[in-house]
């Protein structure tokens, strides 16, 4: 269930979805959160690759 929520959050198709109920600040916060989550996942993958090889 949690992985499904994360997958939906990271879905690039929903990245530019229009939601009229959100303010500009909330949209920016969600965008920054997505960027930081992508960077974290990329760093974890890089660390795992360095650890294995």
C-alpha positions, -999 to 999 in steps of 0.1 A, spaced: 0 0 0 28 24 9 48 14 -22 17 20 -43 14 56 -29 51 62 -36 48 49 -71 18 72 -77 37 101 -63 67 95 -85 46 89 -117 59 113 -143 24 115 -159 10 131 -127 39 156 -125 21 184 -144 -15 175 -135 -38 204 -130 -54 207 -96 -73 239 -91 -77 235 -53 -40 239 -45 -22 272 -39 10 281 -57 30 275 -25 16 240 -21 24 232 -57 60 243 -53 63 223 -21 51 192 -38 76 198 -67 105 202 -43 95 171 -24 95 151 -57 129 164 -66 144 155 -32 128 120 -33 142 114 -68 177 126 -57 175 104 -26 166 73 -46 194 80 -72 219 83 -43 208 51 -27 211 33 -60 246 47 -65 257 37 -30 244 2 -36 263 -1 -69 295 11 -52 290 -13 -23 284 -43 -45 312 -36 -70 
